[in-house]
Amino acid sequence: MNRRTVGTANEERAARFLQENGYALRMQNYRCFCGEIDIVAEEGGELVFVEVKYRRTTEHGLPEQAVDAHKQARIRRVATVFLQEHGLSQDTDLRFDVVAMDEREIRLYRNAF
């Protein structure tokens, strides 16, 4: 499988995992001029922007380690555009979660940054 196919399959796997854990999915692969957010959902009364990271091996570190300060800043910018495009207030209760996964395990980090 190519990288795009693997990425799509793992985002679907993460979406199912989130739904099984009480998240209501609003959108997948939201894109705007400044980037992408893998999953937008609602959980516990909050709007949740979810970054999904997959690694087949830990040779280059754990998947969650790839969500560095630069990636976090980009996701925040995209979230701001999402709020504007959807007529939501900057005061909307929101958070940023990370789903880290490999072949065997899925780890959820609520309010990761």
C-alpha positions in Angstrom: 0.0 0.0 0.0 1.2 3.5 -0.7 1.5 6.2 2.1 -1.8 7.8 1.2 -3.7 4.5 1.4 -2.1 3.7 4.7 -2.9 7.1 6.1 -6.5 7.0 5.0 -6.9 3.5 6.5 -5.4 4.6 9.8 -7.5 7.7 10.0 -10.6 5.5 9.5 -9.4 3.2 12.3 -8.9 6.2 14.6 -12.4 7.5 13.7 -13.9 4.2 14.7 -11.9 4.2 17.9 -13.1 7.7 18.8 -16.8 6.8 18.1 -16.5 3.7 20.2 -15.2 6.0 23.0 -18.1 8.5 22.9 -16.9 11.0 20.3 -19.4 12.3 17.7 -17.6 12.9 14.4 -18.3 16.1 12.6 -15.8 16.0 9.8 -12.7 14.2 8.6 -9.8 15.7 6.7 -10.8 19.3 7.0 -8.6 21.4 4.7 -8.0 25.1 4.3 -5.3 27.3 2.9 -3.1 26.9 5.9 -3.3 23.1 6.5 -5.4 20.2 7.5 -7.0 18.7 10.6 -7.5 14.9 10.5 -10.7 14.7 12.5 -13.1 17.3 14.0 -15.5 15.8 16.6 -17.5 16.6 19.7 -17.0 15.0 23.1 -18.0 16.0 26.5 -19.5 19.3 25.3 -16.3 20.3 23.6 -15.3 20.7 20.0 -12.3 18.5 19.5 -9.6 18.8 16.9 -7.8 15.5 16.5 -4.4 14.8 15.0 -3.9 11.2 14.0 -0.3 9.8 13.9 0.7 6.3 12.9 4.1 4.6 12.9 4.7 1.1 11.7 7.8 0.9 13.8 9.4 3.1 16.5 12.7 3.4 14.5 12.0 7.2 14.1 10.3 7.6 17.5 6.8 7.2 18.8 4.0 8.6 16.6 2.9 11.1 19.3 6.4 12.6 19.3 5.8 13.8 15.7 3.2 16.3 17.0 5.9 18.9 17.9 5.5 22.6 18.6 5.5 23.4 14.8 2.7 20.9 14.1 0.7 22.1 17.1 0.9 25.7 15.9 -0.2 24.7 12.4 -3.2 22.8 13.8 -4.2 25.8 16.0 -4.1 28.0 12.9 -6.3 25.6 11.0 -8.7 25.4 14.0 -9.1 29.1 14.0 -10.0 29.1 10.3 -12.5 26.2 11.0 -14.2 28.3 13.7 -14.4 31.3 11.4 -15.7 29.3 8.4 -18.4 27.6 10.5 -19.5 30.8 12.3 -18.3 29.6 15.7 -17.2 32.0 18.4 -13.5 32.1 19.5 -15.0 31.4 23.0 -16.2 27.9 21.8 -15.1 25.2 24.3 -12.5 23.3 22.4 -9.5 21.1 22.8 -6.8 19.4 20.8 -6.4 15.6 21.1 -3.9 13.2 19.6 -4.5 9.6 18.5 -1.2 7.8 18.3 -1.2 4.3 16.8 0.9 1.4 15.6 -0.1 -2.0 14.4 -1.1 -3.3 17.8 -2.2 -0.3 19.9 -4.1 3.0 19.8 -3.3 5.6 22.4 -5.6 8.6 23.0 -4.2 11.8 24.5 -7.0 14.1 25.5 -6.1 17.8 25.7 -2.7 17.0 24.3 -1.7 20.6 23.8 
